[in-house]
Structures are given as C-alpha cells and as structure tokens.
Amino acid sequence: MFSGKFPSPFTVYRSIGAAGERIGVGVMDKSGVAVDYVNRAHPEYVIVLVLRGRGVYRTCGGETYALSAGSVFQRFRGVPHTTEIDPDSGYLECFLELGVSVANLLFGYGVADPERPVLKTAATAVLAERFAELGEYCRCASDAELLSRIPDVVALAWRCLNGAGSSEDVSGSAHRALIAAACDYLGRDFQKPADLVEFCRRKGCGYENFRKLFRAELGISPHRYRIRRRLDAACALLLRPELSITEISERLGYASPYEFSAQFKRYMGCPPSGYRQ
C-alpha cells in the first residue's frame, strides 16, 4: 500500500494535445466515492494505478476483477466498462491518459492487451514516486516544456503495464544473461522454427518460468518478440530493390509470399510493397 503523500496541489489533471491524441497525467483521491464509472466508455486510452483502497472493475461482458493497492487497470477507448469503489477504503489512484498513437504503440508491441484489462504490480511504491515526480513537473510546466516529457509518460505507461509479477527468484546477472541469449536466439535463423522448449532445456530453466521472465523484462511474449525481429529483418531487406517480395519471404522462412504479406500488413499497417515505396 502506498503510504506517502502527493503534493496536495497535484490532486488535479494536466494534459496536452487535441482530442484523440491527448496525453495527460493526474492523481485523484476518491475517498467516499462509491460509484465511479457505470457502463461508460472513455474517449481516450487510460492506465490507472491504484495506490490505496479497494474496488471492482467489471467489463461489458460481465467479467469482474477485484481492485486493491497495486492493481493496474485500463480504460480502453470506446469500450464500456464499470468501476465501483469501497467508499470507506480511502481510495487513491494515479493515471495516465494516452492518445491513439501512443496507445497503438503499446498495443502493437503486446504490452497493452484488451484480454488482460487488470494487472497486478509489485512495484507500487516505485511507480508512485515516478507519478509524483512527473505530475509535479507537469503541474508547473508550460505546454512547450511538457512536450519534452512525453517519452517519460510513455516509459511510465510501459512500466505500469510491464510490472506484473516478480523475477526476484533469479539473480540479476543470470536473469540478464538468459534474456540476452534468448533475444539473440530469437533474432536470427528465421528459416527454422524457434524451439524455445529445447532452448530452455539447454539453459537449465523451465519453459513457463522463462516465458514469465521474458515478458516481465521486455513487455512482450517470446513469440511476439520473434515476430518483431523477423519483421525488422523484412524492413531491412525491403530496402534492397534487387530482392523480390518472394525472395524476401523465402529468406525469412515464410510458407508463401501471401503469408509474409499478411503478417507484415497486420503488424506494420501496410503491405511490403507499400513499405518499399
């Protein structure tokens, strides 16, 4: 539970940008509030970190999640949901409001997942300090100065969504070495399927534990990371005009140019031919 205090003038909201691309940061003390949202769709994507108190998050499909200190929940743009608060729990939250471009970045890398609207973080105190520092700066800065802190807002959003679980059971150096080796393995030899079960066996670790460590460190699953590295290679090859789309798809191990084009367009937003142009 967060036991510190934010500067009282910062129990406000500050944002920059036009509707649809607005970026903001804020803190709200909702002590005494019972009903927060009722089947309401927020106009922006919002990440909320609960610092104190208890409540409930309910999706439009009826799934219910308990909220408490350390809960991170998301208000997805245009998606109705309900949040209820225990009015006697001293509920306090801080939040980030993110525009479409930033939200799409988090979705594209698998960090924000509509299938996981509520997460739990073990780093509540650390995140609270970052919110306090960023929020106090935003409260006093001009709009022009706020632009320089947008990367910090994105980094904080990433940290909030990537804080689920804990990797304290693995020493820092061993953990980093394992993840580095996995990134190297997943980032090459795309003509052969990546056998992560065999990789984990050679490294002496369990596959499920490895997947949790990998996602906690990088914010995406090993599978998503493999796709990203494969598409990075595709982008580099597409800059070589002497290579056809078919040749590139063969070099990267796709079953056909159609499979290559479909995956490229799904993740990159345009077909390989459009990227090349």
C-alpha positions in Angstrom: 0.0 0.0 0.0 1.2 3.5 -0.8 1.7 5.4 2.4 3.4 8.6 1.0 1.6 11.8 0.1 1.5 13.7 -3.1 1.7 17.5 -3.0 -1.9 18.5 -2.4 -2.0 20.9 -5.3 -1.3 18.0 -7.6 -4.6 16.2 -7.0 -5.5 17.5 -10.4 -5.2 16.6 -14.0 -2.9 18.1 -16.6 -2.9 17.3 -20.3 -1.6 18.5 -23.7 -2.7 17.7 -27.2 -6.0 17.7 -29.1 -8.8 15.2 -28.6 -7.8 11.7 -29.8 -4.1 12.4 -29.3 -4.3 13.9 -25.8 -1.6 12.9 -23.3 -2.2 13.6 -19.6 -1.2 12.6 -16.1 -3.1 13.0 -12.9 -4.0 11.8 -9.4 -7.4 11.5 -7.9 -8.4 11.0 -4.3 -11.8 9.2 -4.5 -12.3 8.6 -0.8 -16.0 8.4 0.0 -16.9 7.7 -3.7 -18.9 4.5 -4.3 -19.8 4.6 -8.0 -17.0 5.6 -10.3 -18.0 4.5 -13.9 -21.2 2.8 -14.8 -21.1 1.1 -18.2 -19.2 4.1 -19.5 -16.8 4.3 -22.5 -13.8 6.6 -22.1 -12.9 8.8 -25.1 -9.1 8.0 -24.6 -7.0 5.1 -23.5 -6.2 5.4 -19.8 -3.9 3.4 -17.5 -4.9 3.6 -13.8 -2.6 2.6 -10.9 -4.5 2.0 -7.5 -2.4 3.3 -4.6 -4.9 2.8 -1.8 -8.3 1.4 -1.3 -10.5 -1.3 -2.8 -12.9 -1.6 -5.6 -14.2 -3.7 -8.5 -13.6 -3.5 -12.3 -16.3 -5.0 -14.5 -16.1 -5.5 -18.3 -19.1 -5.0 -20.6 -19.1 -8.8 -20.9 -19.6 -9.3 -17.1 -16.1 -10.3 -16.1 -15.3 -9.0 -12.7 -11.8 -8.1 -11.2 -11.1 -7.1 -7.6 -9.1 -3.9 -7.3 -6.7 -3.1 -4.5 -3.3 -1.3 -3.9 -1.0 -2.4 -6.7 -3.8 -3.0 -9.2 -3.3 -1.6 -12.7 -6.4 -1.4 -14.8 -7.1 0.0 -18.2 -9.9 2.1 -19.7 -10.0 1.2 -23.4 -11.0 3.9 -25.8 -14.7 3.5 -26.7 -15.1 0.3 -24.7 -17.9 0.4 -22.0 -16.9 -0.8 -18.5 -17.8 -0.2 -14.8 -15.7 0.6 -11.8 -17.0 0.6 -8.3 -15.2 1.8 -5.2 -15.4 0.9 -1.5 -16.2 4.4 -0.1 -14.6 3.6 3.3 -11.3 2.3 1.9 -9.6 5.7 1.3 -9.3 5.0 -2.4 -6.5 6.9 -4.2 -5.4 6.4 -7.8 -3.0 8.0 -10.3 -3.4 7.7 -14.0 -2.1 8.3 -17.5 -4.3 9.3 -20.4 -2.8 8.4 -23.8 -3.7 9.3 -27.3 -4.3 7.0 -30.2 -0.7 7.0 -31.5 0.8 6.0 -28.1 -2.0 3.5 -27.4 -1.4 1.8 -30.7 2.3 1.6 -29.9 1.6 -0.2 -26.7 -1.0 -2.5 -28.4 1.3 -3.2 -31.3 4.1 -4.5 -29.1 1.7 -6.5 -27.0 2.2 -4.5 -23.8 -1.4 -3.4 -23.6 -3.8 -6.3 -24.1 -7.6 -5.9 -24.1 -7.8 -9.5 -22.9 -6.0 -8.5 -19.7 -7.7 -5.3 -18.6 -6.5 -5.6 -14.9 -2.9 -6.4 -13.9 -1.1 -6.5 -10.6 2.3 -4.9 -10.0 4.8 -5.5 -7.2 6.4 -2.0 -7.8 3.6 0.2 -6.5 6.0 2.5 -4.4 8.4 2.9 -7.3 5.7 3.8 -9.7 4.1 6.2 -7.2 7.3 8.1 -6.9 7.6 8.4 -10.7 4.0 9.6 -10.9 4.7 12.2 -8.2 7.8 13.5 -9.9 6.2 13.6 -13.4 3.0 15.0 -12.1 4.6 17.8 -10.1 6.6 18.8 -13.2 3.5 18.7 -15.4 1.6 20.8 -12.9 4.1 23.7 -13.2 5.5 23.4 -16.7 4.4 25.2 -19.9 2.8 23.2 -22.8 6.1 23.6 -24.7 8.0 22.1 -21.8 5.6 19.3 -21.4 6.4 18.1 -24.9 9.9 17.2 -23.7 8.4 14.8 -21.1 6.3 12.8 -23.5 8.9 10.0 -23.6 8.8 9.8 -19.8 5.0 9.4 -20.0 5.3 6.6 -22.5 8.1 4.9 -20.4 5.9 5.2 -17.3 2.9 3.6 -19.1 5.2 0.8 -20.3 6.4 0.3 -16.7 2.9 0.2 -15.3 1.8 -2.5 -17.8 5.0 -4.4 -17.5 5.2 -4.6 -13.7 3.1 -7.7 -13.3 4.9 -10.5 -11.4 8.3 -10.5 -10.0 11.6 -12.0 -11.1 13.4 -11.8 -7.8 13.9 -15.6 -7.7 16.6 -15.2 -10.4 19.8 -13.2 -9.7 20.1 -10.1 -11.8 23.1 -11.2 -13.8 21.8 -14.7 -14.5 18.4 -13.2 -15.5 20.0 -10.7 -17.9 22.2 -13.3 -19.4 19.3 -15.6 -20.0 17.2 -12.9 -21.6 20.1 -11.7 -23.8 20.7 -15.3 -25.0 17.0 -15.7 -25.8 16.9 -12.4 -27.7 20.0 -13.5 -29.8 18.4 -16.9 -30.5 15.0 -15.4 -31.4 16.6 -12.7 -33.6 18.3 -15.0 -36.2 17.9 -18.0 -38.4 14.3 -17.3 -39.4 14.2 -20.2 -41.9 13.9 -22.7 -38.9 11.2 -22.6 -36.3 12.4 -21.4 -32.9 12.3 -24.3 -30.4 12.1 -22.5 -27.1 11.5 -25.7 -25.1 14.8 -27.0 -26.3 16.4 -23.6 -25.7 15.2 -23.7 -22.1 16.4 -27.3 -21.6 19.9 -26.3 -22.7 19.8 -23.3 -20.3 18.5 -25.3 -17.4 15.3 -23.4 -16.8 11.6 -24.2 -17.1 9.8 -23.0 -20.1 6.8 -21.5 -18.3 9.1 -19.6 -15.9 11.2 -18.4 -18.8 8.1 -17.0 -20.6 7.2 -15.1 -17.5 10.7 -13.7 -17.1 10.9 -12.7 -20.7 7.6 -10.9 -20.7 8.4 -9.2 -17.4 11.7 -7.9 -18.8 10.7 -6.9 -22.3 7.0 -6.4 -22.1 6.1 -8.8 -24.8 6.0 -12.6 -25.2 8.9 -14.5 -26.9 6.5 -15.2 -29.8 5.8 -11.5 -30.3 9.5 -10.7 -30.0 10.3 -13.3 -32.7 7.7 -11.7 -35.0 9.1 -8.2 -34.3 12.7 -9.3 -35.1 11.5 -11.1 -38.2 9.7 -8.0 -39.4 12.7 -5.8 -38.6 14.7 -8.1 -40.9 12.0 -7.8 -43.5 12.1 -4.0 -43.4 15.9 -4.1 -44.0 15.6 -6.5 -46.9 12.8 -4.4 -48.5 15.3 -1.6 -48.8 17.2 -3.7 -51.3 15.4 -3.2 -54.7 17.1 -6.2 -56.3 15.2 -8.6 -54.0 11.7 -9.5 -54.9 8.9 -10.0 -52.3 9.0 -13.7 -53.0 12.8 -13.9 -52.4 12.4 -12.0 -49.1 9.6 -14.2 -47.9 11.8 -17.3 -48.6 14.8 -15.8 -46.8 12.7 -15.2 -43.7 11.1 -18.7 -43.7 7.6 -17.8 -44.6 5.5 -20.6 -46.2 4.5 -18.2 -49.0 4.7 -14.6 -50.1 1.0 -14.3 -49.1 1.7 -15.3 -45.5 4.6 -12.9 -45.4 2.4 -10.0 -46.8 -0.5 -10.8 -44.5 1.7 -10.7 -41.3 3.6 -7.7 -42.5 0.5 -5.7 -43.1 -1.1 -6.8 -39.8 1.8 -5.5 -37.7 3.2 -2.7 -39.9 0.0 -1.2 -41.2 0.8 -1.6 -44.9 1.8 -4.4 -47.3 5.5 -5.0 -48.1 5.2 -3.3 -51.5 3.8 -0.2 -49.8 6.6 -0.1 -47.3 9.1 -0.4 -50.1 7.6 2.5 -52.0 
